[in-house]
Amino acid sequence: MAWRDAKASRMRLLLFTASIVLGIAAVVSIQLFRDNLQDNIKNQSKSLMGADYLIDINETPNERAQAIIDSLNPVASEVNFVSMVVFPKNGGTKLARVRAIEGPFPIYGKMVTQPEDAATTYQQKGGALVDATLLLQYDIKTGDSIKVGELTLPVVGSLSSMPGNSAVTSSVAPPVVIPRHLVGETNLLQFGSRKEYQYFYKATSETDFIQLENTLEPMLDAERADLDTHTSTSRRLGRRYENMGKFLNLVAFIALLLGCVGIASSVHIYIREKLTHIAVLKCLGASRQQSFLIYLIQIAGIGILGGVLGGAIGIVIQESFPYILKEFLPFDVDITITVQPLIFGIVLGFLIAVLFALLSLLNTWYVSPLQALRISDTSTQKTPKQAKLIVFALIIVFLFLFSYWLLDNVLYAIAFVVGMLITFAILAGIATLTMKMIKAWFPKTWGYTTRQSLLNLFRPNNQTLVLIVAIGLGTFLISTLYFTKDILLSKTAIGDSSGKANIIIIDVQPEQTEAIEKTIAANQMEIIDNIPLVTMRIHSRNGVEANEAEQDSTLRIRRWVYNHEFRTTYRNHLVASEELLEGEWTPEVNSGDVIPISISENVAESAKVTVGDNIVFNVQGVLMETVVGSIRMVDWGQLQLNFNILFPKGVLENAPQFTVLSTNAPTEASSAQLQRTVVADFPNVTIIDLRQVFTIVDDILSKVSWIINFMAFFSIITGIIVLIGSVRTSKHQRIKESVLLRTLGAKNQQILRITALEYLLLGMVGSLVGILLALVSALLLALFVFREAFVPSIIPFVVFLPAISVLVLGIGLSNIRGVLNSSPLEILRREV
């Protein structure tokens, strides 16, 4: 019976099926991609690192550190740094990451080179492996030469990929691999130069990496070195991309939640139209259980079918994710179809179909056989409140469990469910208040069609409450998603860079500053910034040194605070990217006075310090005592030089330091000319052309925006289906009323006006309330989740509000289309 009835009602069940399919497709595609990403990270963790584990240190290892490194017998070692390279063939210059390697690296994975043997012979030949894209860009071929600092050596091969490189970092600073024994000849590792020493190891089958970390990390921390195993790399990468997955999961859940609302609306229409049929079945002897099971089997079967179709679509969608996200991933993702998300999609389709249809299905249990003989379409028996409360409780438990599974945070899951309940309550309250206000101030002197439209909003059997809640909820979820998208994308917005510094010259030694300034002036450019940099480390805070902080677990100071080499500066003013949060900024101090410094809020949080606390710095072997005078909020999203620690003038002028210069090159040609001139005279300096950075960041942002908009597409389409289903709930009632009006002599034009005004009011009220609630929701997300300033967009008000109102109007008018084209008697017979 369930099969026969479903075949006869397949068009009516289309909305129900579509709501399930889209929600399941969004969830399954995200889950499949997450599983594939985790498996790839786990399987490729050794190849990503190139070894089982490594030790890295950002300075030349001291005697104790070198003893620890040597005792473990490294297989290979590397020193890497960023520098300008020159191609003598055509004078081309480019910022590159120089990786000077000694030994058979990588231990796992491989360097992909052309010719293939270049990866194993470059050290013996004393040549360089250069990024393949960089060679194409400057028309360099194997056999040509490359100049790194003061060292000129032949290009022995092009490098396509190697462990430790990603597409994004290679775009900014392409890799250049040279033999380590030639590093001294470059003369680039001078005072202030950023460099990293790495030592690569191969473990035995008995190696316990957890025990290795517990044993070595305290010893290496004391020498300012770090241990990184392939298992810790796997965990770290997993956490990094898990955050991205959580956001996409949340977006998919919004699509699924909209689908749940669509299920409830669609089944409500369907079951309401079947109540007379059920009454007839009961007259013929069908039991309550039989009539209930007929439609429960239908709904459950469609839920499983929707899960299968949604899973199939999810598979197709997730196949495209690796191509979209390849710029963000340091490895290629191999897609395999796992069974778990597919089974999960089918089970989820079954659960949400039955759970959100259960309230309407309960009506079939309480249908009286007498309803088949009565003219009224209302049941003589109502569903008991206790049964309704049980269903509502099940729905709330489902929402909590599902949101907890996605967010992995009990408080967030509770807040999400409470927020949805509050949203429902507000929408229901607004709908009730609307009815009461219209009834209280009903305009009796207005025209007939206007009065009839307003009467429809508060008379018995009205649809105002159901429609405003459904329309408002759909609009709320879609608008929240749009506002959230704006928050996420604004975090990485670049802004207009015209007229700002687009060339930054770093690692400028004090004796080189004047000459480089003259070179910039000779190229008709002006110095925008001349920033002195002093390197230092934190020796102690409030009298607690690094080793004491390690032993005292109550302090909860982040390890990097003591290990990090801070590059600080001094000036007498704050810049546009800085905002004072606490304390007072001191622009200048006299010799012998207490030294008040300003620190960024992230350092204050990590070091657990506040205004008035003491910090002692180790400045190139000299201890300097300071006090925290102020805490700043720094906008790190701006592409300019920002600092964690800022000194006033009058303190660091005589400290060992180097300089950063910046200027603006009006054209690409002038930028290239300046780079060639500076690098030729001063090979130790590094020049960053921000034009390339802007291009890369813009490309990344466009991909991020595409992904977010792509996932939002699910929610918008599902939301439209929900709105269609919700508005169509009133079809049966409006057809009878319109037929009655036509029988009494109303013209088609009058009926159109009555219907149009009613649905336009419902659409405007529901969508406006939904957008306003979304505004509050997005503000809370910005403050407590993303911790970003929220600037609301006007798009939902000027696009969503009229678009949804017109959509509701169109669906409402389509409900009575048949009434206007047929005779009243024909319609009544068809409806019966």
C-alpha positions, 0 to 999 in steps of 0.5 A, spaced: 500 500 500 505 504 501 508 503 494 502 504 490 500 510 494 507 513 493 507 512 486 501 515 485 504 521 489 511 522 486 510 529 484 508 531 491 514 527 494 519 531 490 520 537 495 521 532 500 526 528 496 530 534 494 530 537 501 534 530 503 538 530 497 541 537 498 543 536 505 546 529 505 550 531 499 553 537 503 555 533 509 557 527 505 562 531 500 565 534 506 566 528 510 569 524 505 574 529 503 575 530 511 577 522 511 581 522 505 585 528 507 586 525 514 588 518 511 593 522 506 596 526 512 597 519 516 600 515 510 604 521 507 607 524 513 614 521 512 614 523 505 612 530 507 618 531 512 623 527 508 625 523 514 622 519 521 624 525 525 628 532 525 631 537 529 631 544 527 634 550 530 634 557 528 641 559 530 648 556 529 648 550 534 652 551 541 657 545 543 651 542 547 646 542 542 651 539 537 653 534 541 646 532 542 645 532 534 651 528 533 649 523 538 643 521 534 647 520 528 643 524 523 643 521 516 642 528 512 643 536 514 640 542 511 641 550 512 636 554 509 635 561 508 631 566 504 635 570 499 635 574 492 638 570 487 641 572 480 641 569 473 647 572 470 645 570 463 639 576 463 640 579 469 634 577 472 633 577 480 628 573 484 627 572 492 628 564 493 629 560 499 636 557 499 636 550 501 643 548 502 643 540 503 648 535 505 647 527 505 642 523 502 636 527 503 630 526 502 630 519 506 623 518 504 619 521 498 624 524 493 626 530 489 622 530 482 628 533 478 629 534 470 634 530 469 632 525 474 639 523 476 640 531 478 637 529 485 643 525 487 648 528 483 648 535 484 652 535 491 658 531 487 657 536 481 657 542 485 651 545 482 644 548 483 637 545 483 632 551 481 625 551 481 622 549 474 617 554 474 623 559 476 627 557 470 621 558 465 620 565 468 627 567 466 628 563 460 634 559 464 636 552 462 640 546 465 648 549 464 646 556 465 649 559 471 646 562 478 649 567 483 647 566 490 650 571 494 657 571 492 657 564 489 656 563 482 655 555 480 651 552 474 644 550 474 644 542 473 637 541 474 630 543 474 626 542 481 619 540 480 617 538 487 621 536 494 619 534 501 618 541 505 615 545 500 608 547 498 605 551 492 604 557 496 611 558 499 614 556 492 610 562 489 613 567 494 620 564 494 621 558 490 626 553 492 634 553 490 638 547 492 645 547 493 651 543 496 651 545 504 659 545 503 658 551 499 654 555 503 660 559 506 662 562 499 655 565 499 657 570 504 650 571 506 650 568 513 651 575 516 649 578 523 641 578 523 640 573 517 634 569 518 637 561 518 634 555 520 639 548 521 635 542 520 638 535 521 634 529 519 634 522 522 631 515 520 628 511 526 629 503 527 622 499 527 623 499 535 623 507 536 617 509 540 616 516 538 612 518 544 618 516 548 623 520 544 619 526 544 619 526 552 626 524 552 629 529 547 624 535 548 626 538 555 634 537 553 633 541 546 628 546 549 634 548 554 638 549 547 633 553 544 632 547 539 626 543 537 624 536 535 619 534 530 617 527 528 613 525 522 607 523 527 607 530 530 607 533 523 601 528 522 597 531 528 599 538 527 597 538 519 591 534 521 589 540 526 590 545 521 586 542 516 581 540 521 579 547 523 577 548 515 573 542 515 569 544 521 567 551 518 565 547 512 561 542 516 558 547 519 556 550 513 553 543 511 549 543 517 546 549 515 544 546 509 542 540 512 538 544 518 534 547 512 533 540 509 530 538 515 525 544 515 523 542 508 522 535 510 517 538 516 513 543 511 513 538 505 510 532 509 505 536 513 502 538 506 503 531 504 499 528 510 494 533 510 492 532 503 492 524 505 487 525 512 481 524 508 484 517 504 486 515 511 479 516 514 476 512 508 481 506 510 479 506 517 472 506 515 474 499 511 477 496 517 484 499 517 487 499 524 491 505 527 497 501 526 496 500 519 495 507 516 501 509 520 505 504 518 503 505 510 506 513 511 512 511 515 514 506 510 513 511 505 517 517 509 523 512 511 524 509 504 524 516 501 529 518 506 534 512 505 533 514 497 535 521 499 541 518 503 543 514 497 542 520 492 545 525 496 551 520 497 552 519 490 552 527 489 557 528 495 562 523 492 562 527 485 562 534 489 568 531 493 572 529 487 573 536 485 575 539 492 583 536 491 583 541 485 580 547 488 584 546 495 591 544 492 594 551 493 593 550 500 596 543 501 603 541 501 601 534 498 597 531 493 591 528 495 589 521 493 581 520 493 579 514 495 571 512 496 570 510 503 564 506 505 563 510 512 560 517 510 556 513 505 553 509 510 552 515 514 549 519 509 544 513 508 542 513 516 542 520 516 537 521 511 533 515 514 533 519 521 532 526 519 526 524 514 523 520 520 524 524 525 522 531 522 516 528 519 514 524 525 509 530 528 505 530 521 505 522 521 502 522 528 496 526 525 495 519 521 494 515 528 488 520 531 484 521 524 477 519 525 473 514 520 468 520 521 472 525 517 471 521 511 463 523 511 464 530 514 465 537 510 470 540 515 477 538 513 479 538 521 480 532 524 475 530 530 481 528 534 487 532 536 494 529 537 496 529 544 500 534 547 505 529 550 506 526 544 508 532 541 513 534 547 516 527 546 517 528 538 520 535 540 525 533 545 527 527 540 529 533 535 532 537 540 537 531 542 538 530 535 540 537 534 545 537 540 548 530 538 549 532 531 552 539 532 556 536 538 559 531 533 561 537 528 563 542 533 566 538 538 565 542 543 559 541 548 558 549 550 558 551 542 553 545 541 548 547 547 549 555 545 547 552 537 541 549 540 539 554 545 540 559 539 535 555 534 530 555 540 530 562 541 530 564 534 523 559 533 520 563 539 522 570 537 519 568 530 513 565 533 512 571 537 513 576 532 507 572 528 503 572 534 504 579 535 503 581 528 496 577 528 494 581 534 496 588 532 492 587 525 486 585 529 486 590 534 487 596 528 483 593 523 482 598 518 474 597 517 474 603 512 479 600 507 477 597 500 474 590 500 480 586 497 485 589 502 480 588 508 480 581 506 487 580 505 488 582 512 483 578 515 486 572 512 492 573 517 488 572 523 482 569 522 481 561 524 485 556 520 490 562 518 497 560 516 500 566 519 504 563 524 507 557 520 509 561 514 512 567 518 516 562 522 518 557 516 520 564 512 523 567 517 527 561 519 530 560 512 532 567 511 535 567 518 540 561 516 541 563 509 543 571 511 547 568 517 551 564 512 552 570 508 554 575 514 559 569 516 562 569 509 563 576 510 567 576 516 571 570 514 573 574 508 574 580 511 580 577 516 584 576 510 582 582 505 588 586 503 585 593 501 588 598 496 595 598 495 596 603 491 601 609 493 603 604 499 610 601 500 611 595 495 618 594 495 621 592 502 629 591 503 631 587 509 637 585 512 641 591 510 647 592 515 648 599 518 654 600 513 650 599 507 644 603 509 646 610 506 649 607 499 642 603 498 638 609 500 642 613 494 641 607 489 633 608 491 634 615 490 638 614 483 632 610 481 627 616 482 624 613 488 623 615 495 624 612 502 617 610 505 620 607 511 627 606 514 626 601 520 631 599 525 631 592 527 634 589 534 634 581 535 633 579 542 630 573 546 626 573 553 630 571 559 625 572 564 618 574 566 617 577 573 623 573 575 621 566 572 626 564 567 625 559 562 627 552 566 623 554 572 617 556 567 618 549 564 617 546 571 612 550 574 605 547 570 601 552 574 604 558 570 601 555 563 606 560 559 607 558 552 614 554 550 615 559 544 615 565 548 622 563 551 625 560 545 623 565 540 628 570 537 624 577 537 625 582 532 624 588 535 624 596 533 624 603 536 620 609 535 616 614 538 609 613 535 604 608 533 602 606 526 595 605 523 595 597 524 596 598 532 591 600 537 592 601 544 588 596 549 591 597 556 596 602 559 600 608 556 604 609 550 611 612 552 614 615 546 621 616 548 625 615 555 632 618 558 638 614 559 637 611 566 630 611 566 625 605 567 624 602 560 617 601 558 615 597 552 609 596 548 607 588 547 602 585 542 596 582 546 598 575 543 605 575 546 601 578 553 596 572 553 602 567 551 607 570 556 601 571 561 604 578 563 600 585 563 601 592 564 606 593 570 610 586 569 617 586 569 621 582 562 628 581 562 631 581 555 637 578 552 640 583 547 646 579 544 648 577 550 647 583 554 641 583 559 636 589 559 630 590 564 624 592 562 617 593 564 610 592 560 608 599 559 602 598 554 599 592 550 597 593 543 592 590 538 596 589 532 592 588 525 597 582 522 592 582 516 595 588 513 601 587 509 606 591 512 612 590 518 608 589 524 612 588 531 610 584 537 615 588 542 616 595 541 621 600 544 621 607 545 626 611 543 632 613 547 634 605 549 636 601 543 640 606 538 647 603 540 645 596 540 647 591 534 642 592 529 640 592 522 635 596 517 629 595 513 628 600 508 621 600 504 619 604 497 614 604 492 616 602 485 611 605 480 611 600 475 614 592 474 620 595 470 622 600 475 621 594 480 626 589 476 631 595 475 631 597 482 632 589 484 638 588 479 642 594 481 641 593 489 642 585 488 648 586 484 652 591 489 649 588 495 648 580 495 646 579 502 640 583 502 633 580 501 628 584 497 621 582 497 616 585 491 609 585 494 606 585 488 607 578 487 605 577 494 598 581 493 597 577 486 598 570 490 594 572 496 588 575 491 589 568 488 588 564 494 582 569 497 579 568 490 579 560 491 577 561 499 571 565 496 569 560 491 569 554 496 565 558 501 560 561 496 560 554 493 558 551 500 553 557 501 549 555 494 547 548 498 544 552 503 541 557 498 538 552 494 535 548 500 532 554 503 528 556 496 525 549 496 524 550 504 520 556 502 516 553 496 514 547 501 512 552 507 508 557 502 505 551 499 502 548 506 496 554 505 494 551 498 489 547 500 485 552 504 486 558 500 483 554 494 477 553 498 476 560 500 478 562 492 473 558 490 468 560 495 469 567 493 468 566 485 462 562 487 459 569 490 461 573 484 468 575 486 472 576 479 479 573 478 483 580 479 480 581 486 482 574 488 489 575 485 489 582 489 487 579 495 492 573 495 498 577 493 497 582 498 497 577 503 503 573 501 507 579 500 506 581 507 507 574 510 514 574 505 516 581 508 515 580 515 518 573 515 524 575 511 525 582 515 525 578 522 529 573 519 535 578 516 535 582 523 536 575 527 541 573 522 544 580 524 544 579 531 547 572 530 553 574 526 555 579 531 555 574 536 559 570 532 564 575 530 565 577 537 565 570 541 568 565 535 572 569 530 574 575 535 573 580 529 570 586 528 563 586 524 561 590 519 554 588 516 553 588 509 547 591 506 546 585 501 541 581 505 537 587 506 537 590 498 537 583 495 534 577 500 529 581 503 525 583 496 527 577 493 524 572 498 518 577 498 517 576 491 519 568 491 513 568 497 508 572 492 510 568 486 509 561 490 502 564 493 499 566 486 501 559 483 497 556 489 491 559 486 492 558 479 488 553 477 482 556 481 482 562 476 482 558 470 477 553 471 470 553 474 468 553 481 464 546 481 470 543 477 475 545 482 471 543 488 470 536 485 478 535 483 479 537 490 475 532 494 
